[in-house]
Amino acid sequence: MAMDVGGGEGDGGSSTVAPDPVPMDGDRRDRGGEGDSAGHVPGDGDNSALVHAASDGGGGLDRLSDLSNDLLARILAGLRDTHAAATTNVLSRRWHRVWTWVCSLFLHHHRPHDSSPVRVALAAHGERGATDIRLLSVTSPYGATADAAASWLRVAALLVSGELRFCNWSSIPLRRRNKELLDDIVEERGAFELPCFTRATTIRLSLGFLGLSLRPPGVFAELRKLLVDHVQFHGECTLDDTMMPFLEVLQVYCARGLSSLTLRLKHLIWMDLFHMRGLRRLNAEAPRLKKLAVVDCFRSSFSQDGACIVAEDLEALWWQDWYCPSLVNFNKIPRLQQLIVSPFYGEWCNIYNPTCDGLLKLLPRIHCLQMFIPIKPYSVTDMLLKESITGLPNIRILCLKLINLRHSYGATVLHFLTMCTGIVKLIIKNNFQVQIACPPICICDRPSNWKEPIISLKSLREVEILNIRGERHDLDFLRVLVRIAPELRRIRITCHRPADMEILRALVQSFARQVTCVEVSQATPSLQPH
């Protein structure tokens, strides 16, 4: 049997892999030389130089082929490319089937309507009776059709005993795929039903807005994680314990067409719902749920039929969405420790969210509050911000993620500090969207008396400011904190220019108290300005 194995990214060719040779006593290869008891001949194959390179002292001894199949499979697994692993068949007849012992397969198919390279590779892998694919990663750069995807998934469902990954339209940049979510004209790309993977533990599907149905016959008996993004649903979806009895993590990003989501999953501990266009109803019964994120799904009360969430063990809630007490019911969440909200939402926090204050009032006492705040030099934004948040819960840690346009943030941060004077830790994370500095005279620094506040933060012990630039308003804000927080013992700063580190540390140390430790380091790449 001959087969084509999907190659790496950008590889339009294929590899022909012959079947296992049948060892025979006294077998002598065409290239000459005595074979061993298994019929192995040193240097056999078109790439004999590769085998000789592994020889001991140039004597032509094939050390690689003396290794066991399991060890050779581990070596080939390090390639992370099944096409490259299969081409090692040219080294020796012994190697013709070694690649099928690799339990991690990385496959591609470049023709949207033709997934035969994936199907044939899976069939060849299963010929030796093995059904222990611990990782199957399939990539379609130019967009597989629904029928092509379904054809290889049906084969894979019998073989995968670990993780399945499928990335469709991988050649399209992520930003373009995200933008397609908001298009009013939806391109119909077909739909398929996900077959039942009875032994898979993790399924990750990035579908390029292929349609997906999640109600096949059978039970995903071992599934612990289901992660789906850029997907088209059609109407309603229900996931329960009869279908996925041990599901612990559910993440759905960038989905269209899912009007109603119903969950009854007793083992679920983590759920993320991000950017789900068209969602109107959410009903979730997850008694062990610890973390829940709902971001940019409902948009307004007009797009909601209601949400009911039963999760008494919930510890962390990220609700960056519309909140209406009459439509959104959290039941009881007595163990909640962390809340993440925003008075604005949308990709750049540009949509006003007047319901944020209602959610804050629902939870009068939590350990940590995190908010996304846009810093813009527009009086209307500042007015909406101060009017929408009239009070904060009783918290110990305040974390502000600033969507910053390099404008002064001192006045805005102090506005929130007046509502939580009992905090022990303050974290400020700057996320710069542009690198244009604000002009010398800018309304972002108003009101001018923010540098002389009348509050006292007697409990504040630690301050972290991430991705600081060391500009004048940064130092002004730190001076104010030192003055109003007499018990401040630690200031941690990260900056994106390493040359500024020592200068910045010396400047802050010059006005900080002697008992205050000042630490300055370089920001990680994820915090660098765009």
N, C-alpha and C positions, 0 to 999 in steps of 0.2 A: 504494500500500500504506500502511496506517496501522499504527502500532505503539505499544505501551505500554512506557515505560521506567521501571524501578523507581526510586522516589523515595528521598529521604533518610530518616533515622531519624524515625519518628513521622509520616511523610507517607503518608496512605492513598490519595492520588490518583495519577493518571498523566498523562502528556503525550502528545498525539497529534502525531506527526511525519509530515509529508507527504513524498512522494517528491521527488526532484530535479526542478525545472522544466526543461523543454526550451527552451533559448534559441532564439529565432527573430528573424530580421531584422525590424526595425520593430516589435518587440513593445512594446505600450504597456500598462502596468499599470492595474488598475481604479481606483487611487487617483490617477491622473493623473500627468503629468510625463514628460519624455523619459527613456528608459533609455539606458544606454551600450551599447557594442558587445556586452556580455555580457548585456544585458537587465536591469541593475541600476538601481533607481530610489531616489534618496535618500528616506529617511523611510518606506519601504515597511514595513508591518506594524503590529500593534496597539500596539506599544511604540515608536512612532517617536520619542518624546521621548528615548529612550535613544540613538538614533542621532544626533539633533540635538545631544545633549550632547557628542558627539565632534566636532562641527563646528568649522571654523576661523572664529572671530570671529562665530559665529551665522549664517553664510551658508548653512547647510544642506548643506554638503559632507560626504559620508559618508567620513570618513577610515578608519574601521575596515574597511569593506568593500573598500577599496583594498588591504588587506593580503593577502598570499598565504594559501592554505589552511593551509599548514604553520605559519605564524606565528599565525593565528587559533586553530589547534588547541592551540598551546602556551599561549595565553591561557586557553582553556577548561579546559585540564588543571589550571590553578591552582585551579579551583573544587573539585576532588576530590569531585565529585558529578555523576554522569552525568545524573541527572534534571534538575538545574539547567542543565547544558550543553545538553541537548536542547531545553529550553524557549526557548533563544535563537532557535529557528526563527521566532518572532513578529517578530523584528527586520527580516527581509528574506527574500525567497525564496532569495537567495544563501546564507543561513545554514541552510537546511533540512537540509543534510547535512554541515555543517562539523563537527558533533560526532562524526561517524564517523571523522574524521581524528585524533581524540584517541587516543593509544596507551595511556592509563591509564584503566580503567573502574572506577567505584565504584557497585555496584548493590545493591539490597535487594529481597527479596520477603517480604511480610508474611503471606501465607496459607501455612500449612504444606504443604498438598497442591498448591499451584499455584506453580510457578516460571516460568510463561510470561513474566512481565516480563523475567526474565533471559535466557531463550532467545530471545525476539524481539529484544531489544537486541543480543545476540551475532549473530543472523542478519543484522540490519540493518548491523552493523559489517562483517560479512564480505561483504556484497553488492558492495562496490566492489572485491572481489578482494584485500583486505588481510588478511593473517594475521600481523600484527605487533603484537599486544597485548602490550605490555611489562609491564603490571601489570593483573591482573584481581582485584578485591576484591569478594566477594559476602558479604552479611550477611543472616541470617535471624533477626530478633529473637525470634520465637515458636516456633522449632523446626521446621525443614523435615523432611519425611518422607524416608526413604531413597530412595523412587522419585522424589520431586521433586528431590532433590539429584543423583541419577544422570542425570536427563533433561537438565539444563543442563551437567553436567560432560562429557557426551559431545560436546556442541557445542563447549564450551570447549577440549577436547583438540586440536581441529584449528586453533585460532586463537592460543593463548597461546605466545609465544616468549620470555617472561621469567618473571615471578613470578605464581603463583596463590595467593590467600588466600581461605579460606572459614571464616566464623565462624558457627556454629549456636548457637541459644539465647543470643544476645548480650544479651538483656534480663535474663537470670538473673545475679545477682552471682557473681563468681568464687568467693567463699568457699562459696556454696551449691553450686556445681558441684563444688568439691573435696570437700565433705562427702558428696555423693552417691556418691563412690567407695567409701566405707566402708559403705554401706547393704547389709544382708543380702538384702533383697528387691530384685531387679534388674528394672527395667521394660524390657521388650523393645520396642525402637524401630525394628526392622528393620535391614537391612544392604544395602550396595551394594558393587560392585566398582569400584575406582578405575580409570578408563580410562587408556590409555597416552598420556601427554603426551610426545610425541617430541621437542619443542623447548623445553619449560619448563626453566628453570634452578633455580627454587626453588618448592617446594610447602609451604604452611602450612595445616593443617587443624585447626580446633577444632570438634569434631563434636557436642558435647553428648551423648556416649555413643551415637551412631549406630554400627551395626556396620560394619566395614570389612574388605574383602579386598584384599590387595596382590599379587595374582598374575595380572594381565591378560596377554593375549598381546601381544607387542611389546616394544620396548626404550625405556626412558627415556634416550635417547641423550645428552641435554644436561643431565640433572638433576645438580645439585651439592649441593642442600640439601633434606632432607625433614624436616619438623617437624610432629608430630602430637600433639594433646592431647585429653583427655576422649573417649576412643574405646573402643569395645567390639570386641574380637577374638573369634574362635571357634577355639580350639585352638592350632595351630602357625603360625609364619610364618618364611619363609626369604627372605632378600635376598642376591643374589649378583651377580657381575660380568656375567653374561649378561642380567640384567634392568636393572641400574643400573650401567653400567660406569665411570662417573666420579663416583659419589657421594662427597662429602667430609664432609658433616655429617649426622648422624642424631640427632634428639631425639624422645623419646617420653615424654610427661608424662601422668600420671593415666590409666592404661589398665587395663581389666578383660579377663579371659578369655584372655589370651595365656599359655599354659602353657609354650611352648618357642619361643625365638628363636634362629635360626641365621643367622650373617652370614659371608659370604665376599666381602669388599670390599677390593680391594688399594689403592684410592685414599682410603679413609676416614681422616680425620685427627682427627675430633672426634665423640664419641658421648656422649649424656646419656640415662640411663634413670631416671626419677623416678616413684615411687609407682605401681608396676605390680602391681596386686593379682592374685594367681594365678600369677605367674611361678615356674616350677620349674626350668627348665633354660636356660642361656645358653651358647652356643658361638659364639665370635667369632674369626675369622681376619682380622686387619687389620694387615698388616706395617708400614703407615705411620701408624698411629694415634698421635696425640700427646697427646690429652686424653680421659680416660674418667671418667664419673661414674655411679655406681650408688647410688641413695639410696632406702631404704625400699621395696625390692622383694621381698626374701626373708623378712624378719621373723625366721626361725629356721631351724635346720638341718632341722627337720621339714618345712619348705616347700621344700626344695631337693632336686633330683635331681643337681645339680652345675653348676658353671660352669667353662668352660675358655676362657681368653683368651690368644691368641697375638698379642702386640703388642710386638715388641722395641724399637721406637722410642718407646715411651710415655714422656712427660716429666712429665705431671701426672695424678695418680690421686685421685679423690674417691670413697671407699668408706665411705659412711655406712649400713652395713648389716651383716648377720650375716656373719662370716667363719669358715669351718671349713676348716683345711688339707687335710683329706681330701676335701673336696667342691669347693673353689675353687682352681683352678690358674692362676697367672699366667704360667706358663712362665718365660722370662727377660725382665727389664725393667732392663737395665743402665744405661739413660739416664734413669731416673726422677729428677726434681729436686724435685718438689713432691708432698706427700701431705696429703690432707684426710680426717680421721677424726673419730669422736665416740664416747666411752664411753656415750653415750645417743643415742637417735634417736627418730623420730616427729616430729609437727608441732611440738611444744613441747619436744622432747628429754626426753620423759617415760618412755621405754622403755629399761630397762637393757640394755646391750650388753656382756656379759662377754668377747666375742671380740675386742674392739678391740686388746687387748694383743698378741694373736697376730699381727695384721697389722703392728704396730709392730716386732715382733721379726723379721719377714720381711725388713725393709728397714733394715739397721743404719746405713746412711749415705746421707743425702739432704741437699739444700740447704735446703729450707723445709718446715716442718711446721705445719699449721693444724688446730686442734681446736675443736669446738663444745662449750662447757661451760655447764651450767645452774648458776646461783648461787642456791641456796635455803638458808634457815636451818633445815635439817633434818639432824640428825646422821646418819640412815641414808643420805641422799644423799651426804653428805660421806664417810662410811665406804666406800660402794660405789665412789665415785670414786677414792679413794686406794688401795683394794685392787685395782681393775681395771687400773690403770696402774702397772706396777712399773719401767718404764724407757722412755727415749726414744731414738730414733736419734741419731747424731752429726749435728747440724744447725747451720746458721749463722743461720737466721731462725726464730723462733717466733711464730706468730700465734694468739691465743686470741680466739675469738668468744664473748662471754659473753651467755647468755640471762639477763638480769639483772632482778631484782625490786627494784632499788634497795637491795640489801644489800651489805655489805662483801665485796670479792673478794680482798683482799690475801693472806689465808692460803691460799686455793686457788691463786692464781697463784704464790706462792712455793714451794708444794709441787712444781709442775712445774719451776720454775727450779732447784731442787736437783738435777734429773736432766739438765740441759743447761746447765751453767755455762760452756760455751765459745761461746755464741751471741754474735753481733755486733749483732743487731737484735731488738727485742721490739715486737710490735704487739698492742694490746688494743682490741677493738671491742665496745663496750657496745651491746646491743640490749635496750632496756627494754620490758617487756611491760605494766607498770602504772606509775602515777605516785604510788603511796602509799609514803611514806618508811618505813623500818623504825623500830621503837621505839628509845628511847635505850638500853635494855638488851636486846640481841638476841644470840642464840647464833651469829649469822653472823660475829661478830668473834672467835670462838674458833678455835684456842687463843690466849690473850692474849699469848703470847710471840712471835707471828709478827712483831712489830715489831722484834725483836732477833734476826734470823737470823744463823747462823754461816757462811753461804756467801759466796763472793767471785766476782763476775762481772767478771773482769779484761779480758775481750775485748769487753764490751758497749759499743758506741759510740753507738747511736741507740735512742730509745724513742718510740713513737707511741701515744697513748691517744685514741681517737675517741669522741665523744659523752660527755664527762665533765661532771659536774654541779658540781664544785668543792666537794663535801661533805667532811666531816672525814676519812672513811676514804680518799677520793681523795688528799688531801694527805698523810695518813700513809703511804700506799703509795709516793708519789713520794719522800718523805723517805728511806724505806728503800732505794729504788733508788739514790738519789744516794750514800748511805753505802756500799753494797756494790759499786758500779760506779765505781771510781776513774777510768776512762778515758772516762766518759760525756761526749760532746761535743754531743749534740743531743737536745732534748726537744720533740716536736711534740704539741700538744694541740688538740682541737676541742671546743667546748662549744655547747649548743643555745640559750643565752641570750646574745645579743650584749652585753648590759649587763655581763655577768660577765667579759668578755674581759680588760680591762685589770687588773681586780682580781686575777684568777687569775694572769695573767702576773707581776704584781708579787710575789705570794705565793710562787710557785714560784722566781722569780729570787732571792728573799731567802735561800733555803737551798741553792740550786744552786751549783756551783763557778763561778768566774769564767770558766773556759774553756768552760763549757756554754752553748750558745745555746738560749734558751727561746722557742718560737713558739706563739702562741695564736690560733686562728681560729674562725669559726662553723661548726658542723656542717652538712653538706648536708642537704636535706630527707629523703633516704633513710635518714639515720641518726637522725632525730628520733624521740623516744619515741612510742609508739602512744597 
